Amino acid sequence: MSQEVSCPPTEVNSDPQRFLAMVEAARARHSEPDSTESIVQDILKIIPLNTEARRAFDSVAQSIKDGSLDPLHAQYVCITGQRPLGPMNDTANVSDETEEEPSIEPPTMLWTGYYRLNFAQAAVSSAPTWVIGRGSGQKFGAQRNVDIILIAPGTKGFKGLAAAHVYLAIHPISGAWQLTAGSEIQVEDARYNAREKFYFSQPKTRIQILEMQYLIRFEINSPGLESDYIRERNDMLQKRHQDSVLPHTTISGIPMQGDLVFDSICFRQGIASGSFGCVYEGFAPRERRFASSETNCVGIIDLVDWRTSLNGKDLSVAHYPLDVYLVHEKGVAFNKLDWSTIPWDIKRSLCYQLLAGLKLIHGAQCMHRDITPTNILVFPYQDPPQATLCDFGKFCSTPTDVETRLAGWQFLPPELEKDRKNQYNQTLDIWMLGLALSYCWWPMTKDYKPRERSDYKSIQLLVRQARTTDHLLGDLIADMMAWKPQERPSAVDALEHKSLQRFTKAEGAKDLAPTTKRPHGALD
């Protein structure tokens, strides 16, 4: 895990009128009857739970009612009504034999409601961070340096509330929500000091600031709302941070009922399945130091963490069946990218990395045996982009074998035949990698069946014809797909091919094909 950084500074605009105009513009967008723009009204609600929190909310509501709270902060407050302070009088306990009518004072009435947050609201801070607290001194408007104000200006009896007590933020890579303490707070049963972070892993989370208790509840709780939310979130990030990278995920990063939660790692939904298990997409915004990962090898997916279904790492337990969850970074499958837009220098760099991964596997006298376009991941957001082999479910710890229950039949080399125990060796991986790259980089080859000799020759011709544009890479991949196993290069020989010579030199390897893993960012 990376070292925590200090709380982000609050960006304040010196012109409060600009923020008031933003508030009015946001309200106008909500009121347009013919607007086709889908605005998520409430992303989350902060709901007062105990008497102290209700008194604090009442002080804010009173300042709205008397017109002393500016629109910038009032937009975050939703007043729902009034109710008496404390429990209602229990008239059932009053005896019928009472001779005197007890004097009952009118109960103290408090304004009730909650704080709301959505992307249409104007903010003092630079989204995707919202600041919660008292604010600076007795200043008003944007100069208070707070988005959600917990205590109205001038309120007495709430000593110790920091100007910026909590920073509520969206993690820029995973899209998950995190809370950073501006000063000491309590989240569920744990205490957090200033600059410590908490990552939301449940739809509802209790926090306590001084003696005030609140419930933070996410309102994005259905696939339809999640789709709207993702669209609005990405639109907000693009408008406010032109150079930011949007979260590359199809889920919101907001915890929902039914998520699998393991020590702040939340798995949302299955995105693929195979012979030995399923692939889930999830999020964990904690940044990690990849030097401590299980692999950290170029061309091979990092094993960031692992857990059993009991949320531990003990495999010697009596509770079976026991599921094991392997946690990896989320990349993009090779067949999901538009390779026509990617330069050949990048493609050659990725080929070099994947062969480096095979060199390591084969050097350990092992075989992958399931190299397909869906089992090769690329991380295009890195500089330079990285490619890795993943899904080691059919991994073999010997350099030769006869097992044929491997990848899909169309991906296997011609020396394997159905219903026969043909012995094969590590050149099987070389063939499969060459075919996977061929399918992705020369899409017309997918129209042919590589196990049929006539179609195979067409694939070879198509790949080699591209040698003038791919700087001889087509020749290498055609060699990797040689019909006879003994004519295919080993991973070591392939790395020395003239099309990859640039990457075998020290400067080229440093610039385009890294020899050590670079962090991919947050777990998605």
ZAGUFI-892337 format. One record per residue (C-alpha): z, y, x. Coordinates in steps of 0.02 Angstrom, whole numbers. Example, Ala and Ser with C-alpha at 12.3 -4.5 7.8 and 13.67 -1.06 7.14 Angstrom:
<atoms>
390; -225; 615 $
357; -53; 684 $
</atoms>
This chain:
<atoms>
0; 0; 0 $
-44; 171; 66 $
83; 304; 105 $
126; 412; -43 $
62; 589; -36 $
146; 744; -100 $
128; 800; -279 $
-38; 888; -311 $
-25; 1077; -317 $
-48; 1161; -485 $
-203; 1268; -494 $
-169; 1430; -587 $
-298; 1553; -649 $
-246; 1733; -630 $
-330; 1782; -793 $
-229; 1715; -942 $
-365; 1777; -1062 $
-484; 1647; -990 $
-364; 1508; -1039 $
-339; 1579; -1212 $
-528; 1580; -1233 $
-531; 1397; -1180 $
-401; 1357; -1311 $
-503; 1440; -1447 $
-661; 1352; -1388 $
-573; 1184; -1396 $
-514; 1220; -1573 $
-689; 1272; -1623 $
-760; 1107; -1560 $
-637; 1013; -1669 $
-680; 1115; -1823 $
-870; 1102; -1813 $
-918; 997; -1965 $
-1091; 949; -1900 $
-1040; 912; -1722 $
-1099; 743; -1657 $
-983; 752; -1508 $
-847; 621; -1523 $
-680; 693; -1469 $
-529; 579; -1450 $
-398; 681; -1542 $
-246; 603; -1458 $
-253; 507; -1296 $
-65; 495; -1284 $
89; 558; -1373 $
256; 604; -1296 $
384; 572; -1433 $
565; 635; -1426 $
687; 490; -1450 $
866; 553; -1439 $
964; 707; -1495 $
941; 800; -1331 $
753; 776; -1334 $
746; 825; -1518 $
844; 985; -1482 $
724; 1026; -1341 $
573; 997; -1452 $
653; 1103; -1588 $
672; 1247; -1465 $
486; 1238; -1426 $
440; 1227; -1610 $
551; 1376; -1651 $
461; 1480; -1520 $
295; 1431; -1601 $
359; 1479; -1774 $
418; 1649; -1717 $
259; 1679; -1617 $
339; 1689; -1446 $
250; 1538; -1371 $
74; 1572; -1311 $
-73; 1467; -1378 $
-101; 1386; -1209 $
62; 1288; -1224 $
68; 1280; -1413 $
-92; 1176; -1418 $
3; 1026; -1347 $
135; 1030; -1484 $
116; 941; -1651 $
251; 986; -1778 $
270; 859; -1918 $
415; 929; -2019 $
603; 949; -2019 $
749; 828; -2026 $
938; 844; -2008 $
1019; 825; -1839 $
1106; 657; -1818 $
1119; 514; -1945 $
1109; 549; -2130 $
1274; 556; -2227 $
1327; 383; -2286 $
1382; 418; -2466 $
1414; 233; -2498 $
1572; 243; -2393 $
1652; 378; -2501 $
1789; 304; -2613 $
1779; 332; -2801 $
1967; 362; -2800 $
1955; 517; -2691 $
2050; 654; -2779 $
1970; 799; -2688 $
1788; 831; -2657 $
1763; 839; -2469 $
1684; 998; -2405 $
1514; 953; -2336 $
1431; 1078; -2222 $
1242; 1089; -2231 $
1166; 982; -2092 $
1081; 1066; -1946 $
894; 1051; -1973 $
778; 1024; -1826 $
590; 1036; -1815 $
516; 865; -1778 $
353; 808; -1700 $
281; 761; -1532 $
178; 823; -1386 $
-4; 773; -1385 $
-137; 765; -1250 $
-325; 760; -1265 $
-473; 814; -1159 $
-521; 958; -1274 $
-364; 1054; -1228 $
-365; 1193; -1101 $
-254; 1157; -950 $
-162; 1258; -819 $
-177; 1116; -695 $
-338; 1045; -627 $
-376; 892; -733 $
-358; 745; -721 $
-177; 798; -690 $
-62; 874; -820 $
105; 954; -774 $
259; 934; -883 $
419; 1034; -864 $
504; 1203; -888 $
382; 1317; -801 $
409; 1457; -678 $
546; 1581; -725 $
518; 1679; -884 $
331; 1700; -861 $
212; 1660; -1002 $
38; 1587; -1020 $
-53; 1510; -874 $
68; 1590; -751 $
204; 1468; -804 $
114; 1332; -701 $
147; 1200; -836 $
36; 1116; -965 $
164; 1032; -1079 $
320; 1137; -1089 $
475; 1036; -1135 $
595; 1181; -1164 $
549; 1348; -1241 $
569; 1504; -1133 $
745; 1572; -1139 $
823; 1412; -1208 $
1004; 1388; -1153 $
1097; 1226; -1124 $
965; 1133; -1026 $
1014; 1161; -845 $
925; 1072; -704 $
752; 1051; -779 $
626; 1078; -640 $
480; 1196; -656 $
364; 1047; -634 $
464; 892; -678 $
325; 764; -706 $
142; 753; -655 $
41; 645; -774 $
-127; 597; -698 $
-281; 486; -710 $
-315; 387; -552 $
-488; 446; -498 $
-555; 274; -449 $
-479; 149; -570 $
-459; 268; -717 $
-280; 206; -741 $
-138; 324; -786 $
3; 363; -668 $
159; 468; -672 $
226; 561; -519 $
405; 626; -521 $
422; 811; -484 $
609; 783; -471 $
722; 638; -516 $
677; 549; -678 $
705; 378; -756 $
562; 267; -814 $
621; 117; -916 $
766; 48; -812 $
715; 119; -643 $
753; 285; -560 $
614; 382; -475 $
640; 522; -350 $
524; 667; -315 $
348; 613; -261 $
375; 432; -314 $
243; 361; -430 $
245; 248; -581 $
91; 159; -648 $
79; 127; -834 $
61; -58; -874 $
117; -59; -1056 $
55; 38; -1210 $
229; 112; -1234 $
344; 175; -1095 $
515; 258; -1107 $
558; 399; -988 $
714; 506; -969 $
719; 682; -899 $
898; 743; -879 $
977; 682; -1042 $
815; 692; -1140 $
731; 527; -1185 $
548; 515; -1231 $
422; 381; -1275 $
249; 396; -1196 $
131; 304; -1312 $
-54; 281; -1282 $
-161; 301; -1437 $
-315; 214; -1368 $
-287; 44; -1446 $
-455; -24; -1504 $
-627; -58; -1425 $
-706; 82; -1526 $
-578; 211; -1470 $
-591; 146; -1293 $
-780; 175; -1288 $
-757; 353; -1352 $
-617; 383; -1228 $
-718; 323; -1078 $
-862; 436; -1126 $
-748; 588; -1148 $
-652; 550; -988 $
-808; 537; -881 $
-879; 694; -959 $
-718; 787; -919 $
-716; 725; -740 $
-897; 775; -711 $
-871; 949; -782 $
-713; 987; -685 $
-750; 894; -524 $
-935; 898; -486 $
-914; 798; -325 $
-799; 664; -396 $
-845; 481; -411 $
-820; 417; -589 $
-716; 260; -615 $
-841; 117; -599 $
-769; 9; -737 $
-808; -38; -916 $
-626; -25; -970 $
-520; 128; -995 $
-376; 95; -875 $
-257; 122; -1021 $
-140; -27; -1055 $
-160; -113; -1223 $
-75; -252; -1318 $
-133; -419; -1254 $
-162; -366; -1073 $
-105; -487; -939 $
20; -390; -834 $
74; -445; -660 $
178; -321; -560 $
75; -171; -618 $
-89; -266; -609 $
-163; -268; -784 $
-305; -387; -830 $
-399; -338; -986 $
-544; -452; -1029 $
-649; -596; -968 $
-818; -545; -896 $
-877; -714; -831 $
-830; -897; -825 $
-870; -1045; -714 $
-827; -1225; -681 $
-654; -1187; -615 $
-596; -1032; -708 $
-633; -862; -780 $
-659; -688; -708 $
-558; -548; -785 $
-581; -362; -764 $
-423; -261; -742 $
-346; -114; -653 $
-209; -74; -529 $
-215; 104; -464 $
-104; 71; -314 $
-202; 103; -156 $
-184; -35; -27 $
-196; -53; 161 $
-333; -180; 186 $
-277; -226; 362 $
-144; -333; 278 $
-265; -421; 160 $
-291; -608; 171 $
-469; -600; 239 $
-525; -426; 295 $
-688; -500; 362 $
-858; -420; 346 $
-963; -509; 217 $
-818; -601; 133 $
-724; -536; -19 $
-544; -480; 15 $
-404; -577; -66 $
-294; -428; -108 $
-157; -528; -194 $
-125; -682; -298 $
-6; -732; -436 $
35; -884; -540 $
48; -872; -728 $
237; -856; -702 $
205; -692; -607 $
260; -767; -443 $
193; -860; -292 $
288; -1023; -309 $
171; -1170; -336 $
311; -1299; -329 $
375; -1268; -505 $
395; -1391; -647 $
300; -1286; -774 $
125; -1356; -786 $
-16; -1324; -817 $
4; -1175; -700 $
-135; -1046; -693 $
-168; -957; -528 $
-242; -782; -527 $
-333; -721; -372 $
-343; -532; -360 $
-499; -457; -281 $
-578; -287; -276 $
-707; -259; -411 $
-884; -243; -345 $
-1055; -242; -426 $
-1151; -405; -436 $
-1313; -400; -337 $
-1420; -431; -491 $
-1343; -281; -582 $
-1412; -147; -467 $
-1580; -58; -472 $
-1635; -105; -297 $
-1798; -7; -310 $
-1700; 153; -278 $
-1605; 89; -126 $
-1679; 117; 49 $
-1726; -32; 157 $
-1607; 24; 294 $
-1464; -4; 172 $
-1534; -172; 117 $
-1548; -231; 298 $
-1368; -175; 328 $
-1309; -277; 178 $
-1409; -428; 237 $
-1327; -413; 407 $
-1153; -409; 329 $
-1185; -562; 220 $
-1251; -661; 368 $
-1096; -608; 465 $
-991; -682; 325 $
-1091; -845; 333 $
-1071; -848; 522 $
-882; -848; 500 $
-886; -983; 365 $
-1005; -1095; 462 $
-911; -1065; 624 $
-759; -1141; 538 $
-865; -1295; 499 $
-868; -1254; 312 $
-996; -1217; 176 $
-996; -1097; 28 $
-1120; -1195; -80 $
-1129; -1071; -225 $
-1222; -918; -160 $
-1312; -840; -309 $
-1351; -659; -357 $
-1194; -655; -465 $
-1085; -719; -322 $
-1137; -581; -203 $
-1048; -417; -230 $
-1096; -247; -166 $
-984; -94; -155 $
-1111; 48; -165 $
-978; 183; -168 $
-932; 157; 14 $
-1010; 242; 164 $
-1096; 135; 218 $
-1108; 19; 67 $
-1030; -152; 90 $
-1083; -325; 30 $
-975; -480; 16 $
-985; -662; -36 $
-865; -710; -176 $
-820; -857; -289 $
-768; -995; -170 $
-741; -1122; -309 $
-868; -1243; -233 $
-814; -1211; -53 $
-822; -1363; 61 $
-720; -1384; 221 $
-850; -1493; 306 $
-1020; -1447; 384 $
-1111; -1587; 289 $
-1090; -1666; 117 $
-1178; -1760; -23 $
-1092; -1682; -176 $
-1224; -1612; -296 $
-1114; -1528; -427 $
-1142; -1360; -348 $
-1229; -1202; -407 $
-1363; -1200; -541 $
-1503; -1321; -499 $
-1633; -1182; -486 $
-1536; -1106; -339 $
-1524; -1265; -234 $
-1645; -1307; -92 $
-1777; -1444; -112 $
-1687; -1573; -3 $
-1565; -1600; -147 $
-1628; -1714; -285 $
-1553; -1754; -453 $
-1459; -1918; -469 $
-1468; -1948; -281 $
-1336; -1923; -147 $
-1444; -1831; -22 $
-1347; -1771; 129 $
-1364; -1587; 166 $
-1288; -1466; 291 $
-1250; -1281; 315 $
-1433; -1234; 300 $
-1405; -1252; 112 $
-1309; -1088; 118 $
-1448; -1007; 218 $
-1577; -1057; 87 $
-1469; -998; -58 $
-1436; -828; 23 $
-1620; -804; 58 $
-1667; -849; -122 $
-1533; -734; -195 $
-1595; -587; -91 $
-1775; -628; -136 $
-1736; -626; -322 $
-1650; -456; -309 $
-1763; -365; -186 $
-1930; -438; -240 $
-1906; -462; -429 $
-2080; -536; -451 $
-2019; -693; -362 $
-1911; -737; -511 $
-2070; -786; -605 $
-2088; -939; -492 $
-1988; -1099; -472 $
-1943; -1117; -288 $
-1916; -1306; -299 $
-2097; -1334; -349 $
-2210; -1334; -197 $
-2350; -1228; -270 $
-2230; -1096; -337 $
-2134; -1101; -173 $
-2289; -1050; -77 $
-2313; -902; -195 $
-2136; -843; -163 $
-2161; -856; 25 $
-2322; -755; 14 $
-2244; -618; -93 $
-2095; -599; 23 $
-2195; -596; 185 $
-2322; -471; 115 $
-2184; -341; 105 $
-2158; -341; 294 $
-2242; -171; 315 $
-2114; -83; 204 $
-1956; -184; 238 $
-1965; -177; 428 $
-1991; -366; 448 $
-1844; -413; 338 $
-1963; -512; 226 $
-2006; -623; 375 $
-1822; -663; 404 $
-1789; -705; 221 $
-1945; -813; 212 $
-1885; -906; 368 $
-1714; -931; 285 $
-1807; -1014; 140 $
-1905; -1135; 247 $
-1947; -1294; 150 $
-1878; -1407; 286 $
-1691; -1381; 326 $
-1718; -1400; 514 $
-1839; -1253; 513 $
-1712; -1131; 441 $
-1616; -1019; 561 $
-1428; -1034; 577 $
-1322; -885; 531 $
-1303; -845; 716 $
-1492; -852; 745 $
-1529; -750; 588 $
-1414; -611; 650 $
-1521; -600; 807 $
-1684; -580; 709 $
-1787; -430; 763 $
-1772; -353; 589 $
-1584; -338; 616 $
-1583; -290; 801 $
-1527; -116; 758 $
-1365; -187; 691 $
-1330; -299; 838 $
-1316; -146; 949 $
-1149; -59; 958 $
-1204; 109; 887 $
-1306; 32; 747 $
-1166; -85; 697 $
-1045; 60; 692 $
-1159; 169; 586 $
-1236; 48; 461 $
-1155; -123; 468 $
-966; -108; 493 $
-881; -242; 597 $
-716; -215; 505 $
-684; -194; 320 $
-668; -20; 250 $
-556; 5; 99 $
-651; -7; -65 $
-522; 99; -154 $
-412; 52; -300 $
-412; -116; -380 $
-519; -120; -536 $
</atoms>
